[in-house]
């Protein structure tokens, strides 16, 4: 009986060793080139948080990127509205005090520097009002949370807010916005590129 178990074990071992010979070879899947981001069914948002163009998924920074289409869809027309969709961001409009993760300007004294750097098209500004400008004029708003002193310099201990304007294109485009709101509010916007 003992010899029968050895023969059975040896034959099973031989069959197991021969199995990879019958395996089918898989076809290699094409990998997207670095110039072409992979299509995932979601819109790919390109940001410049690290001073170069990257997708949001590739950036190793806590960032909230809001495109002009998202601003229109969410009804974001001011920095106060921006706080509703950005974690850790708070804004006091009366004294222009913006904080990220609890870090911001402590006083409104003359010459007091904010703890959150605000950039409009790469140019430093002391106030965050431009982050709430009309969606027809901007391409996106990037809110970078956490210290950004390495790339953005002074006043970015709490983070940085980048407002990037729409750039002219080679194709003829017209954007027209017409709106109305309560208290006899009206809005008309036109851009031509």
N, C-alpha and C positions, 0 to 999 in steps of 0.2 A: 504494500500500500504506500510505503514511504517513497518508493521509486516512482509511483504514478504521480504523486504530488510534485516531485521534482520535474518530471517530464511536462506536466501541466504548467508549472511555473515558468519553465524554460521556454515553452511555446508561447505563452502570453507575453513574456519579455521580448521575444523575437518579433511578435506581431506589433507590440508597442513601439519598438525601435523602427519598424518598417513603415509606420503610419505617416511620418513626415514626407515620405516619398510620394504619397498619394495626394498631398495637400495642393490646393490650387494657388497659383501665384496671384497676388492682388495687383491691380493696376495702380500706379502712383497717382495721387491726387495733385492737380496743379496748385501751386502756391502763388498767391498774388504778389506782384512786384511791389517794392517799397513805394513807387510812385502812385500805385493804384491801391487804395484801401480796400479791404475785404468787404463785400456786400453782405450785410447781416439782416436786412429787412428793416433796420432802423436808419434814420438819417445820420450821416457821419458829420460831426461838427469839428471843424478845424479851428484850433485856437493857437495863440502865440504867447502862452504863459511863460515859457522858457526862452523867449526872444527868438523862437523859430517856429515854423508851422508844424503842428503835431495834432493828432486826433486826441479827443478828451480821454480815451481809454489808455493812451500811451504816456500821458503826463503823470509824473509821480508827485503831484501836488493836489491838495484838497481844493478843487476848483468847481465853481458853478458857472456854466456858460449859457447865456440866454441870447438866442438869435432874435433878429427883428421880427421874424414870423411868430416866434414864441411870445414876444412882448405884446404883439397885437392880439394873439389868441388869448393870452392870460389877462389882458387889460392893464398892463404895466405902463403907467404914464409918468411915474415919479419914483424917486429913490425910496419913498415910503412904501410904495407897492412892491418894489424890489425886495424889501425885507420879508415879504410873505412867501417868497419862493427860494430864498437863500438861507440855509441853516447858519445860525450864529451871527447874523447881521442885524443890527438895530440902528435906527436913525432917529434923531430928534430934529425936526425941521426948523423949529424956532431959533435955535442957536447953532444950527449946522454942525451937529455933533454926531459923527458916525463911529460905530464900534463894531469890531469883528472879534468873536470869541471873548468878549468882555474887555478888549483892549482898544482904547481910542483916546481922544483928547480929553484931558481931565478938567481943563478950565477954558473959558472963553476969553482970557486976557489977551491983550494985543501982543502978538508975536508968539503965542502958544502954538506949538506944532501939533498936528494931528498924529495919531498912532496908526492911521490907515492911509496909505498913499493912494492918491487918485490921479489917474493918467487919462488924458484925452488924446488919442492917436499918438501915444508915446511921449507926450509933453506933460510934465508934472503940473498939477493944479492943486491948490490948497482946499478946494471945495468939491463936494461930490455931486453937485447939482447936474452936471453934464451927463451922469449915468442915467438920469431920468429923461433925457431929451427925446424928442419925437421918434418913434420907431421907423418912420419913413427915411430918417437921416442916418440911422446907425446900422451897422452890419451885425454887431453883437456886443454884449457886455460880459466881461469875464471878472468874476469875483474870486480872488485867490485868498484862502484862509491860512493863517499861520504866518510866522516871520518870513519875509521876502527880501531881507536886506542884501543878500548875495547878488540878486539880479536887479532889484529896484532901489537899492540905496536907502537913504534916510527916510524916516517917517513911515516905515513899512513893518514895524514890529508886530502889528496886529494882522496885517495882510495888505492887499492891494486891489484896487478896482480899476480895470482897464475898459475904457469905452472906445470902440473902434468904429469909425465912420465908414459908410459905404463908399467904395471906390468907383470911379467911372469905369465903364466896360467898353469893349470894342463893338459890342452889339447895340443896336438901337433899342432902348427900353424906356417905357413911360410907366411911372407909378402914380396913381391918383387915389387920394383918400378923402372921403367926405363923411362927416359924422355929426351927430347931434346928441346932446345929453340934457339932463334936467337943469333947471335954473337958467334956461335959455342959452346953454352952452353949444357952441358950434365949432366945427373943426374942418378945415380944408387944407389939403396938402398935395403938392405936385412936384415930382422930380423927373428930369429928363436926362438920359445918358446916351 
